[in-house]
Every structure is written in C-alpha cells, then in structure tokens.
C-alpha cells in the first residue's frame, strides 16, 4: 500500500501528458490514413463489412501504440 502513496506529481503529470500525446499521434495517423486512401475506409468497414480492412487498421494502430510506447519509455 505504501507504493501507491509514493507516486510523485511529476510522474503523474508525465503519464497524463504522454497519454494525450499518444492519443494525438493516433488521431493524426488516422487522419493521414483516411486522407491517402483511394476509398472511404469508414464505409468499407461499417457498411460493406470488410473484416480484412478492419483487422489491418487494427493491427496498424496496435503497432503504432507499441512504437509510441517504446519511444516514450526510452
């Protein structure tokens, strides 16, 4: 229980900052993907039920999250 109370304010602020930074990078990545794709990604996934595209986009976001986390930790 003592470890919980030993959290410093700088660590908390850094965690919150990097969380929002990672979310912003993910949003920017999504906008770039939508911008460069020759078709509507949202229409393909939602209306046409393109599972392969949904899995591909999901894997892209997981890989981006791993890269962002590795950069933040280093």
C-alpha positions, 0 to 999 in steps of 0.5 A: 500500500505504501507504493501507491502513496509514493507516486510523485506529481511529476510522474503523474503529470508525465503519464497524463501528458504522454497519454494525450500525446499518444492519443494525438499521434493516433488521431493524426495517423488516422487522419493521414490514413483516411486522407491517402486512401483511394476509398472511404475506409469508414464505409468499407468497414461499417457498411460493406463489412470488410473484416480484412480492412478492419483487422489491418487498421487494427493491427496498424494502430496496435503497432503504432501504440507499441512504437509510441510506447517504446519511444516514450519509455526510452 
